[in-house]
Amino acid sequence: MSEKNRIIENTLERCRQRNIIIPTFRQMQHPEEIPPGIKEELKEIGLWDLNPRNLFRITWKNEPREKGGGFGNVNFIEIPPELSGVEARILMLVGKFFPTGSHKVGATFGPLVTRLLTGEFDPTRQKAVWPSTGNYCRGGAYDSHLLGCRSIAILPEEMSRERFSWLEDIGAEVFATKGSESNVKEIFDKCHELKKERGDDVVILNQFDEMANPMWHFAVTGSALEELFTQNKETGQRLAAFCVTQGSAGTLAAGDYLKTKFPLVKVAACEALQCPTLLLNGYGAHRIEGIGDKHVPWVHNLKNTDLVIDIDDESSISLMRLFNEEAGRRFLKEAGVPGETVSALDMMGISSIANLSACIKTAKYYELKNSDVILSVCTDSMEMYGSRLSELTSARGQYTSNNAAADFERYLRGISADHMLETSYYDRKRMHNLKYFTWVEQQGKTVEELDSQWYDDNYWLSKLESYREWDEKIKEFNRRTGLIEKYL
């Protein structure tokens, strides 16, 4: 028996012992196809519970309940003109109702499951290393636990305290690296250090170069966005744009999916103005948690990036207070924002607020009207940022109606089409070429593959559409464990 086959046998036995059944990508797209018996079991399981059946809740379609929910249409919020100040409709998927409260449980599902299926990860011996600027390592630690694996989380020391507490509670081994959101290289350096110290006992699952990260978003987030648009558009409306913060660039792959369905849609990559890597080849530090930068991720398809948008991090921080402080919410209602919308604003974490700002800037740049629809994503909610509000109160004082009026005018009504780039062929190639310095010089990638990403027209779709092949492997794996039989 080969070493990989021996590891697969270990994995099969681990799944039998822990009653683990792996969902397919199609079931994440269409949870109505999940076997009824599994849905019945989920009725007794909480959304965040460490139960392997919650693997089937890695979908945008969970019923918004803390325990026992079923499935329905995609969860979303619509941002009305009273808040956005623009005519275009802005529809945003909501990630709060994933286990852990963030869609990163999907981005981490792909990298770990593909290795388990191929015998490249042994759950009985190895630890999965999740280098991250926040939610990715949380998603990785959660999925690892559900799949019977041990995990290591690496994230910057200046991330919110809620993240560290949650990781410790789940039993992950945690390393805090120097710096803030922007200090991605320090995270990579820690990975190299662990690999040198522990060798084959650890497997690095780096969101910035794991193609199974954007593959999951292409399949699951992309199809959810398509449904969001088609089910909510009004007569005569068109899909104008999809705008998200870059981060690991995984979510941007949903834009690749949308372009296969709506070829004229504009895909916008957003980053912090304080770290203008795409816009100006720049660097710096910022406070928009969840969008690590100072480099271009290996998994980012720059050929499909139509627009680069830089957001001042103070905008996201100030709007976080406006959307969540009592005085801010009271002001918004008095300004005519519907109460239902105001009540839902805690669905947006800091990077989600940056996504909203990017949507508004896009609407103003292209002079979009009410016949246009812009799509985006609320990656997570305020659940991981309560300490940030307390810190701001300590540093700046109580939030007042005057603060709310100023923030509303400056950071919503005052949003302009500045710090933006509508990309030409050579703009995109310039940004693509930045990958060389991180990935070829530092991380061991080849120039040949870098060139394939740019010149091979089949490179990206062949990677992203491979989820269908993985579905067949998942079905076969489940058959071999023998656990799925009673549900069929």
VEXGU-478852 format. One line per field, with one value per residue (C-alpha): y, z, x; residue number from 1. Coordinates in Angstrom, 3 decimals, padded with zeros to 6 digits. Example, Ala and Ser with C-alpha at 12.3 -4.5 7.8 and 13.67 -1.06 7.14 Angstrom:
py: [-004.500, -001.060]
pz: [007.800, 007.140]
px: [012.300, 013.670]
n: [1, 2]
This chain:
py: [000.000, 003.435, 006.076, 008.214, 005.269, 004.434, 008.023, 007.874, 004.706, 006.593, 009.396, 007.000, 005.392, 008.770, 009.767, 006.478, 006.950, 010.524, 010.106, 012.597, 012.944, 015.490, 017.678, 018.292, 021.719, 021.214, 020.650, 023.936, 025.590, 023.732, 022.648, 021.478, 018.427, 017.509, 014.126, 014.576, 012.535, 014.953, 017.903, 016.162, 015.824, 019.512, 020.441, 019.611, 021.276, 024.888, 026.966, 027.277, 023.834, 021.686, 018.971, 017.442, 017.807, 021.562, 020.958, 020.947, 024.484, 025.841, 027.682, 031.167, 029.699, 028.845, 029.824, 032.788, 030.972, 030.119, 026.510, 023.998, 026.067, 024.674, 026.233, 028.827, 031.551, 033.367, 035.697, 039.313, 042.931, 045.719, 049.160, 051.772, 055.178, 056.871, 055.317, 054.978, 058.310, 056.718, 055.528, 052.157, 049.161, 047.642, 044.014, 042.346, 038.666, 038.178, 035.921, 036.111, 032.894, 030.653, 028.660, 031.023, 033.960, 034.262, 032.727, 031.769, 028.312, 027.834, 029.259, 026.829, 023.829, 023.496, 023.459, 020.949, 018.577, 018.303, 017.245, 014.747, 013.144, 012.799, 011.564, 014.762, 015.329, 012.747, 013.754, 011.203, 012.768, 016.206, 019.674, 022.073, 025.514, 028.420, 031.692, 034.539, 038.106, 036.958, 035.001, 032.518, 030.963, 030.874, 029.092, 026.747, 025.877, 025.245, 023.063, 021.198, 020.332, 019.145, 017.035, 015.401, 017.353, 019.441, 023.025, 025.919, 029.511, 032.341, 035.943, 039.452, 040.418, 043.600, 041.792, 042.017, 040.226, 038.318, 036.385, 035.244, 034.242, 032.218, 030.382, 029.499, 028.204, 025.923, 024.358, 025.656, 026.274, 030.046, 032.197, 036.012, 037.656, 041.217, 044.030, 044.672, 043.795, 044.677, 042.549, 039.526, 038.784, 038.198, 035.552, 033.858, 033.990, 032.211, 029.490, 028.920, 028.841, 026.218, 024.124, 024.225, 023.289, 020.621, 019.369, 016.913, 017.248, 020.418, 021.235, 024.904, 025.882, 029.446, 031.206, 033.479, 030.632, 027.802, 027.512, 025.606, 028.885, 030.764, 027.482, 027.381, 031.028, 030.520, 027.613, 028.658, 032.440, 032.982, 030.958, 032.618, 036.052, 034.967, 033.859, 037.060, 039.101, 036.988, 036.549, 040.224, 042.203, 044.265, 044.590, 046.291, 046.126, 044.903, 043.611, 046.471, 045.585, 043.283, 045.009, 043.404, 044.018, 042.054, 040.175, 036.812, 037.438, 034.321, 036.149, 037.946, 034.579, 034.943, 037.735, 035.210, 033.166, 036.188, 037.039, 033.610, 034.528, 038.319, 039.161, 042.939, 043.021, 045.136, 043.424, 045.851, 044.996, 047.209, 047.830, 050.277, 053.690, 053.427, 050.396, 051.071, 047.941, 047.531, 051.232, 052.535, 049.520, 050.868, 049.604, 050.669, 049.743, 050.052, 049.106, 047.382, 043.963, 040.994, 042.320, 041.608, 043.117, 044.547, 041.865, 040.482, 037.044, 034.189, 033.278, 036.724, 036.701, 040.226, 039.758, 039.952, 043.020, 046.001, 048.524, 049.180, 051.158, 052.438, 053.143, 055.340, 053.117, 056.003, 055.814, 052.200, 052.857, 055.919, 054.208, 051.242, 053.639, 055.333, 051.965, 050.470, 053.170, 054.138, 057.803, 056.801, 054.553, 057.183, 059.762, 057.436, 056.857, 060.592, 061.069, 058.836, 055.508, 052.745, 051.220, 047.719, 048.715, 050.368, 047.242, 045.109, 047.243, 045.039, 042.426, 044.323, 043.957, 046.400, 044.967, 044.664, 048.402, 048.943, 046.826, 049.101, 052.184, 050.574, 049.976, 053.622, 054.835, 052.530, 053.860, 057.432, 056.677, 055.048, 057.360, 054.331, 054.751, 052.790, 050.416, 049.206, 046.618, 046.304, 043.124, 042.701, 040.590, 041.067, 038.732, 038.816, 040.816, 042.900, 039.810, 039.871, 043.647, 044.621, 045.380, 047.845, 049.953, 049.953, 050.943, 053.812, 055.066, 055.044, 056.851, 059.335, 059.652, 058.839, 058.853, 061.723, 062.929, 065.528, 062.780, 060.886, 063.903, 064.554, 060.919, 060.636, 063.701, 062.984, 059.201, 058.487, 061.586, 062.771, 059.615, 060.567, 058.779, 059.495, 056.992, 054.730, 053.172, 051.764, 049.279, 049.019, 045.892, 047.171, 048.278, 044.694, 043.310, 045.661, 044.385, 040.776, 041.248, 042.240, 038.568, 037.830, 039.535, 037.682, 034.346, 033.582, 035.294, 034.415, 031.566, 029.128, 029.555, 029.309, 031.967, 029.450, 029.226, 032.988, 033.420, 030.767, 032.762, 035.676, 034.111, 030.802, 031.521, 028.192, 028.551, 030.166, 028.416, 025.020, 025.644, 027.202, 024.809, 021.724, 021.668, 019.363, 016.778, 017.114, 016.464, 013.042, 012.305, 013.439, 011.120, 008.189, 008.975, 009.110, 005.805, 004.221, 005.377, 003.646, 006.473, 007.966, 004.776, 005.232, 008.686, 007.689]
pz: [000.000, -000.934, 001.745, 000.405, 000.366, 003.950, 004.978, 003.198, 005.170, 008.369, 007.306, 006.491, 009.900, 011.651, 009.885, 010.863, 014.496, 014.633, 012.383, 009.796, 006.450, 004.000, 002.020, -001.689, -003.224, -004.967, -001.623, -000.443, -003.546, -003.237, 000.381, -000.592, -001.976, 001.424, 002.534, 004.693, 007.526, 007.855, 007.853, 010.636, 012.723, 012.198, 013.948, 017.265, 016.530, 017.210, 014.389, 016.049, 017.699, 017.226, 015.531, 012.208, 010.813, 010.755, 007.714, 005.885, 007.096, 005.032, 002.777, 002.278, 002.721, 006.411, 008.154, 010.381, 013.697, 016.418, 016.668, 014.649, 011.526, 008.073, 004.716, 002.495, 000.070, 000.388, 003.378, 002.322, 003.143, 000.727, 001.317, 000.506, -001.090, 002.229, 003.567, 000.480, -001.115, -004.589, -006.872, -007.721, -005.748, -003.455, -002.410, 000.033, 000.981, 004.765, 006.276, 009.893, 009.551, 008.687, 011.589, 013.293, 011.790, 008.721, 005.241, 005.855, 006.927, 003.195, 002.133, 004.534, 003.690, 000.200, 001.115, 003.952, 002.337, -000.930, 001.021, 003.108, -000.017, -001.707, 001.285, 001.532, 005.133, 007.911, 010.609, 013.024, 012.997, 011.380, 012.305, 009.820, 009.923, 009.106, 008.481, 008.591, 009.394, 011.306, 010.075, 007.899, 010.871, 012.754, 009.847, 009.559, 013.265, 013.161, 010.042, 011.387, 014.551, 012.606, 010.294, 013.144, 012.649, 014.941, 014.025, 014.453, 013.996, 013.086, 013.130, 013.900, 017.567, 016.955, 015.741, 017.933, 021.286, 020.464, 017.779, 020.141, 022.851, 020.423, 019.030, 022.512, 023.453, 020.414, 021.343, 018.512, 019.040, 018.554, 017.467, 017.464, 015.051, 015.183, 013.714, 012.412, 009.541, 006.951, 008.347, 006.118, 005.568, 009.295, 009.074, 006.178, 008.120, 011.062, 008.693, 007.493, 011.086, 012.072, 009.014, 009.862, 013.502, 013.038, 009.504, 008.250, 011.441, 010.048, 006.747, 005.755, 004.280, 003.129, 001.949, -000.321, -002.562, -001.956, -005.163, -003.300, -001.497, -004.635, -006.016, -003.129, -003.669, -007.422, -006.849, -003.742, -003.341, -007.101, -007.469, -004.355, -005.866, -009.123, -007.202, -005.159, -008.352, -010.370, -007.492, -006.509, -009.704, -011.016, -014.626, -016.728, -014.128, -014.994, -012.947, -013.105, -010.628, -007.949, -005.305, -002.486, -000.497, -001.800, 001.328, 000.132, -003.176, -002.564, -002.625, -005.806, -007.575, -007.257, -009.785, -012.150, -011.817, -012.410, -015.582, -016.988, -016.533, -016.995, -019.177, -018.847, -015.035, -013.551, -010.855, -008.348, -005.910, -002.819, -000.499, 002.268, 001.154, 003.882, 002.074, -001.669, -003.059, -006.179, -006.763, -006.261, -005.607, -002.074, 001.484, 004.956, 007.943, 008.335, 010.525, 008.132, 009.766, 007.414, 004.296, 004.799, 002.094, 001.104, -001.574, -004.376, -003.545, -005.824, -006.236, -007.514, -011.192, -012.154, -015.734, -014.406, -012.196, -013.848, -011.044, -008.030, -005.157, -002.123, 001.084, 003.931, 007.017, 009.122, 006.996, 008.018, 011.672, 011.874, 010.060, 012.429, 015.265, 013.295, 012.490, 015.980, 018.661, 020.054, 019.091, 015.573, 015.026, 016.415, 014.028, 011.032, 011.787, 012.135, 008.791, 007.110, 006.966, 007.427, 010.898, 009.423, 007.727, 010.837, 012.890, 010.377, 010.257, 012.809, 010.031, 008.765, 010.282, 009.500, 006.102, 005.168, 005.776, 003.441, 000.869, 001.187, 000.695, -002.432, -003.806, -003.284, -004.916, -007.875, -008.258, -008.296, -010.634, -013.281, -012.584, -011.975, -011.769, -010.301, -013.261, -012.017, -009.332, -007.405, -005.481, -002.520, 000.585, 004.345, 005.217, 008.934, 011.456, 014.538, 016.760, 016.559, 016.970, 020.172, 021.828, 019.055, 019.995, 023.619, 022.642, 020.529, 023.370, 025.688, 023.147, 021.698, 024.259, 024.079, 020.617, 020.277, 017.789, 016.618, 015.898, 014.004, 011.889, 011.013, 010.118, 008.046, 005.989, 005.615, 005.198, 003.479, 001.713, 001.204, -000.543, -003.874, -006.818, -005.666, -005.181, -007.918, -011.048, -013.974, -015.186, -018.640, -019.942, -018.678, -015.318, -014.765, -015.959, -013.621, -010.658, -011.775, -012.068, -008.384, -007.581, -008.689, -005.707, -003.075, -004.689, -006.929, -004.956, -001.459, -001.565, -004.137, -006.999, -010.585, -013.264, -015.649, -013.622, -013.072, -016.851, -017.286, -015.026, -017.425, -020.869, -020.625, -021.228, -019.633, -016.448, -014.158, -015.212, -015.147, -011.513, -010.412, -012.168, -010.782, -007.836, -009.930, -010.023, -006.283, -005.747, -007.314, -005.052, -001.992, -002.918, -003.306, 000.010, 001.821, 000.227, 001.542, 005.118, 004.995, 006.931, 004.140, 003.342, 005.928, 004.525, 000.866]
px: [000.000, 001.347, 001.870, -000.988, -003.380, -002.377, -003.180, -006.540, -007.340, -006.449, -008.781, -011.612, -011.292, -011.176, -014.397, -016.076, -015.059, -016.336, -019.390, -018.094, -019.874, -018.449, -020.886, -020.412, -019.977, -023.296, -025.024, -023.544, -024.979, -028.291, -028.862, -032.324, -030.472, -028.993, -030.446, -033.566, -032.061, -029.162, -031.560, -033.471, -030.304, -029.502, -032.751, -031.083, -027.725, -026.729, -025.273, -021.849, -021.798, -018.697, -020.689, -019.572, -023.083, -022.481, -020.280, -023.614, -024.220, -021.329, -023.764, -025.203, -028.699, -028.902, -032.088, -031.086, -031.449, -028.967, -030.141, -032.096, -032.566, -033.183, -032.386, -034.005, -033.005, -029.693, -029.354, -028.853, -029.496, -030.372, -028.874, -031.545, -030.802, -031.610, -028.397, -026.200, -027.054, -027.051, -029.825, -028.303, -029.554, -026.911, -027.496, -025.101, -024.890, -024.794, -022.123, -023.346, -025.340, -022.423, -020.956, -018.432, -020.354, -018.137, -017.993, -014.351, -015.550, -016.076, -012.729, -011.010, -013.216, -011.744, -008.018, -008.440, -010.929, -009.014, -005.926, -007.850, -009.311, -005.915, -003.927, -001.886, -002.981, -003.063, -005.592, -004.136, -000.680, -000.446, -001.660, -003.267, -001.625, -003.928, -002.006, -004.487, -005.398, -008.452, -011.451, -009.557, -007.774, -011.079, -012.751, -009.785, -009.769, -013.516, -013.437, -010.418, -012.304, -015.358, -013.181, -011.283, -008.049, -005.852, -005.021, -002.609, -003.797, -001.419, -002.644, -001.309, -001.179, -003.199, -006.334, -009.457, -009.337, -012.543, -010.672, -007.926, -010.407, -012.501, -009.461, -008.258, -011.715, -011.847, -008.513, -006.341, -002.650, -002.326, 000.618, 000.374, 002.795, 004.074, 002.028, -001.442, -003.720, -001.082, 001.742, 001.243, 004.930, 005.368, 002.632, 004.429, 007.709, 006.053, 004.860, 008.428, 009.635, 007.062, 007.852, 011.547, 010.914, 008.230, 008.783, 006.173, 004.120, 002.511, 000.789, 000.576, -002.793, -002.130, -005.296, -003.259, -002.041, -004.526, -006.580, -009.281, -010.064, -011.238, -012.630, -015.111, -016.067, -016.426, -018.796, -020.721, -020.462, -020.675, -023.869, -025.342, -024.710, -026.314, -029.411, -029.406, -029.554, -031.982, -034.428, -034.489, -033.999, -036.858, -037.960, -035.306, -032.550, -029.056, -026.126, -023.638, -020.872, -019.518, -017.363, -015.375, -012.220, -009.261, -008.156, -006.881, -008.725, -010.800, -014.138, -013.106, -013.338, -017.107, -016.587, -015.001, -018.186, -020.419, -018.506, -019.396, -023.069, -023.023, -019.994, -020.442, -020.376, -017.570, -015.473, -013.956, -011.156, -011.083, -008.137, -007.166, -005.921, -003.282, -001.816, -002.349, -000.687, -002.834, -003.373, 000.157, 002.432, 002.341, 002.581, 001.520, -000.639, -004.400, -007.370, -009.793, -009.586, -009.837, -008.068, -004.351, -002.164, 001.283, 001.298, -000.857, -002.293, -001.290, -004.982, -006.047, -007.044, -005.999, -007.208, -010.770, -010.230, -011.926, -011.637, -009.401, -010.910, -009.017, -010.940, -009.691, -009.686, -011.032, -014.165, -014.812, -013.982, -016.251, -019.111, -018.779, -019.609, -022.399, -024.002, -023.720, -023.716, -027.119, -026.695, -025.689, -028.689, -031.041, -029.584, -029.976, -033.651, -034.221, -032.441, -035.024, -033.190, -035.808, -035.787, -035.508, -032.259, -030.858, -031.587, -029.657, -026.491, -024.731, -024.628, -021.577, -018.122, -015.336, -014.365, -018.051, -018.427, -015.459, -017.310, -020.333, -018.169, -016.688, -020.183, -021.116, -017.889, -018.550, -022.086, -020.771, -017.861, -020.074, -023.065, -025.278, -029.041, -031.942, -031.816, -028.411, -027.673, -024.391, -023.595, -021.282, -020.681, -020.896, -018.051, -018.815, -020.816, -020.043, -019.768, -015.971, -015.589, -017.386, -014.056, -013.241, -016.275, -015.196, -011.658, -012.960, -015.138, -012.131, -009.976, -012.487, -015.252, -018.949, -020.502, -022.973, -025.568, -023.064, -020.531, -023.216, -024.177, -020.534, -019.805, -022.987, -022.124, -018.422, -018.288, -021.622, -022.904, -019.314, -018.095, -016.536, -014.968, -011.419, -008.579, -009.956, -008.489, -010.445, -007.873, -006.350, -004.595, -001.246, -002.652, -003.750, -000.443, 001.451, -000.537, -000.126, 003.630, 003.785, 003.188, 006.752, 008.348, 006.302, 005.620, 008.586, 011.356, 010.078, 007.561, 008.913, 006.450, 007.720, 007.918, 006.362, 003.157, 003.130, 003.210, 000.515, -001.781, -001.489, -001.123, -003.021, -006.698, -007.681, -005.637, -008.194, -011.395, -009.695, -008.742, -012.037, -014.410, -012.669, -015.107, -017.298, -014.518, -014.018, -017.725, -017.344, -014.376, -016.358, -019.225, -016.834, -015.137, -018.488, -019.451, -016.260, -016.866, -020.246, -021.892, -023.955, -025.842, -028.589, -029.385, -029.740]
n: [1, 2, 3, 4, 5, 6, 7, 8, 9, 10, 11, 12, 13, 14, 15, 16, 17, 18, 19, 20, 21, 22, 23, 24, 25, 26, 27, 28, 29, 30, 31, 32, 33, 34, 35, 36, 37, 38, 39, 40, 41, 42, 43, 44, 45, 46, 47, 48, 49, 50, 51, 52, 53, 54, 55, 56, 57, 58, 59, 60, 61, 62, 63, 64, 65, 66, 67, 68, 69, 70, 71, 72, 73, 74, 75, 76, 77, 78, 79, 80, 81, 82, 83, 84, 85, 86, 87, 88, 89, 90, 91, 92, 93, 94, 95, 96, 97, 98, 99, 100, 101, 102, 103, 104, 105, 106, 107, 108, 109, 110, 111, 112, 113, 114, 115, 116, 117, 118, 119, 120, 121, 122, 123, 124, 125, 126, 127, 128, 129, 130, 131, 132, 133, 134, 135, 136, 137, 138, 139, 140, 141, 142, 143, 144, 145, 146, 147, 148, 149, 150, 151, 152, 153, 154, 155, 156, 157, 158, 159, 160, 161, 162, 163, 164, 165, 166, 167, 168, 169, 170, 171, 172, 173, 174, 175, 176, 177, 178, 179, 180, 181, 182, 183, 184, 185, 186, 187, 188, 189, 190, 191, 192, 193, 194, 195, 196, 197, 198, 199, 200, 201, 202, 203, 204, 205, 206, 207, 208, 209, 210, 211, 212, 213, 214, 215, 216, 217, 218, 219, 220, 221, 222, 223, 224, 225, 226, 227, 228, 229, 230, 231, 232, 233, 234, 235, 236, 237, 238, 239, 240, 241, 242, 243, 244, 245, 246, 247, 248, 249, 250, 251, 252, 253, 254, 255, 256, 257, 258, 259, 260, 261, 262, 263, 264, 265, 266, 267, 268, 269, 270, 271, 272, 273, 274, 275, 276, 277, 278, 279, 280, 281, 282, 283, 284, 285, 286, 287, 288, 289, 290, 291, 292, 293, 294, 295, 296, 297, 298, 299, 300, 301, 302, 303, 304, 305, 306, 307, 308, 309, 310, 311, 312, 313, 314, 315, 316, 317, 318, 319, 320, 321, 322, 323, 324, 325, 326, 327, 328, 329, 330, 331, 332, 333, 334, 335, 336, 337, 338, 339, 340, 341, 342, 343, 344, 345, 346, 347, 348, 349, 350, 351, 352, 353, 354, 355, 356, 357, 358, 359, 360, 361, 362, 363, 364, 365, 366, 367, 368, 369, 370, 371, 372, 373, 374, 375, 376, 377, 378, 379, 380, 381, 382, 383, 384, 385, 386, 387, 388, 389, 390, 391, 392, 393, 394, 395, 396, 397, 398, 399, 400, 401, 402, 403, 404, 405, 406, 407, 408, 409, 410, 411, 412, 413, 414, 415, 416, 417, 418, 419, 420, 421, 422, 423, 424, 425, 426, 427, 428, 429, 430, 431, 432, 433, 434, 435, 436, 437, 438, 439, 440, 441, 442, 443, 444, 445, 446, 447, 448, 449, 450, 451, 452, 453, 454, 455, 456, 457, 458, 459, 460, 461, 462, 463, 464, 465, 466, 467, 468, 469, 470, 471, 472, 473, 474, 475, 476, 477, 478, 479, 480, 481, 482, 483, 484, 485, 486, 487, 488]
